[in-house]
Amino acid sequence: MPAPVVLVTGTRGGLGTHVTRAFLDSGAIVAGSSRRIADADFPHPNFQAFPADLLDAAQTQALVDNVIARHGRIDALVHLAGGFTGGKPVVETGDDVWEQMLNLNLRAAMHVFRAVIPRMRAAGRGRIVAIASRAAVEPAPGVAAYSASKAALVSLVKTVALENGDAGITANVVLPGTIDTEANRSWGTPEERAKWVSPERLAALAVFLVSDAAGDITGAAIPVYGPA
């Protein structure tokens, strides 16, 4: 069996680094995409960088076309790109924050799904994994725009699963609690961090969901909330 070709978006993010390395360690070929990324960011013979702005539909389509031109196929998409802004109640949330969250957490996903799915349908197989958030199903005060955008992402992924199961495509979404990344460590206390989600475990879950062993799992929203 040839090594799977995995497109990872948000490759340079706090979680993206761990996911990319996990797939490389598994033997996959990784096409890594962020707005700014280079091959040297992950010095590995199976890694190639594909810079793109997923908020631009044309750039996103070009990204997918370029990966196909390079490798002939995309076996799996692991969509990690997104963002967070919060801290204010609904009545104080401006249109700028609302649009930013919808763009980063929903519009970008729509663009990359729309570009990748036809290629997977033509191949008769594919795996799609997206990262949402616990806040998608358990919203908290002060993060309305973030929570709503991630909830919409969950709905989008479930719809993709329903629409494309006939073509051998699975689509699942992971709902992590607070992830133990460097950015989050800047504000979290040691006591809080002890309950955070390990990025390595999320990466291992992504590798599993892309594998043949996970072929019967689709349309799932998988909670990963960290130690009890």
N, C-alpha and C positions, 0 to 999 in steps of 0.2 A: 504494500500500500504506500502510495506517495505521501510525503508529509503534508498535512493540511495547511492551507493558506488562510491565515486569520487576519482580518482587518481590525485593528484596535484603534479606536478614536480616543482622544484625550490621553495619548500615550505619555506625555510628559507630566501629567498630574500626579498628585500624591498617591493615588491608587493605581494610576496607569503604569507607573514604573514597576510596581510589583506584578501586575497582571502581565505586562509585556515579558518580564523576566521568567515568569512561570510558564508561559507558552513557549518561549525559547528553550527552557529547560526540558519541556515535554517533547521537543523535537519538531515543533511546528515552524513554519515560515511565517514571520510576522511582518505585515505591512503596517507600520506605525504612523498615525496621523495626529498632528497638532498644528496650531497656526504657525508655530516656529519649531522646526525639528530637523535634525540632520542624522545621517547614518552614524556619525561619531557619537551620538548620544547613547547608543546601545551597540558597542563594538562586538558584533556577533555576525558570523557569515550568513545566518538566516534572517537577519533584520534589514529592512529597507525603509527609509523615511519617505513620507509623502506629505509635505506641508499642504494644508488647506484650511480655509475658513468655512466651517460647516453652516454658518449663517447665510452664506452665498450659495444659492442652489446650483449655479453654473460651476462654481469651484468644487462643490460636492460631487456633481456628476463627473467632472473631470478627474477627481480623485479616484472614483470607482473605475472609470475607464482606464486610467493609468495603471492601477493595480492589475486589472484584467490583462492589459497589454504586456505587463511584465511577467505575470505568473500564469496567465491563461484561465484563472478562475478565482473566486472567493468562496471558500468553504464555510467560513464563519465570520460573523460580524460581532464584535464585542464593543458596545457603545458606552463609553465612560464619560464622554465630554459633557460638561454641565457647569453649573455655578450656584453660588449661594449669596443671597443678600437678605437681611432681615433686621429685626430690632424695633419695628414700629407696628402699632395696631392698624387694622384695616382703614380706619378713617384718616390715618396719617400717611398711608402708603400712596406715593405718587405714581403717576402713569409711567414715569421713567423706570422705576423699580419693577412695576408690573410687567412692562414690555421686556425689560432685561431678563427677567426670570422665564417668561414664556419663550423668548428667543433662545436662551442658552439651554433650557431643559426640555423644550418641546419642539420648537421649530427646527433646531439642528437635527434632532432625531428624525423628524418627518423627512427632511431633505435626504439623509443618508439611507433611511429605509426605502424611500422611493427610488433611489438610485441602485441599491443592492438587490432588492427583491426580484426584479425582472431577470437579473443574471442568475440568481439561485433557482428561480422557476424554470428557466431554460435548461439548467443542469439537472433538475429533478431532485435537488437536495440542498439543504442549507441549515445553518444554525444561527440564531440571533439571540444575543444576550444583552440586556440593558441594565444599567444601574439607576435605580430611583432612590427612594429614601423611606425610612420608617415614617417620616412626616407625611408621606403620601396617604397613609391610612390612619395615622394618629397625629393630626395637626396640633400645633401648640400656639399659644399667643405670640404675636409679633413676627410670625413667619408666613403670613397668609399667601403671599405671591409665590414663595418657594414651595409651600405645601401644595398649592393648587396646580402649579406647573408639573410637579412630580406625580400628583394624582392623575393628571391628564396623560402623562407618559405611561403610567401603568395601563390605563384604558387603551392607549394606542398600541402598546405591545400585545395586549390580549386580543385586540382586533386583528393585528397582523397574524397572530397564531390561528385564529378562526378562518381567515381568508386564504391561508397558504398551506394548511395541513395537507391538502390534496396533492401538493407538489413536493412532499417530503421535507418541508421546512418546519422547524420548530422555533418558537419564540417565547422567551421567558424573561422575567424582570426580577431583579434582586432588590430587597428592601433593607439596606443596612441601617443600623443605628449609627451613632457617632463613630467615625473611623479613626483609628490611631495613626494619623499622619503628622508630619512635621508641622504643617500649618495649624492643625488643631492643638498640638502640644503647646503652642505659644500661649494658650489661654486655659487649658485644662489643668486641674490639680492632679497629683498622683492618685488620689482616691477616685476621682472621676475616670481617669485613664484606665484604671484597673477593670472598669466595666465596658470599655470601648471595644469596638470590633477590630480584630486583627486584619490588616490588609492582606497578609499572606493567606489567611483562610478564605477571604473573598476571592483571591486570585485562584486558589485551588478549586473553589466552587465553579468559577468561570470555566476553567479547564475541563472540569467534569461535565458541565452543561453542553459543552461543544463536542464531547466525545460520543462515540457510538453507544456507549452504555446508557446515555441519557436520552436516547431516541424516543422513548415513550413519555417524556416530560415536555409538555408544551402548554402555553397559556397560563403558566404558574406565576404567582407573585410570592417570592420566597423570602420570608423574614429571616434576617440575620442580625440579632439585636445585641450580641455580645454575651459575656458571662452573666449568669443570674446574680 
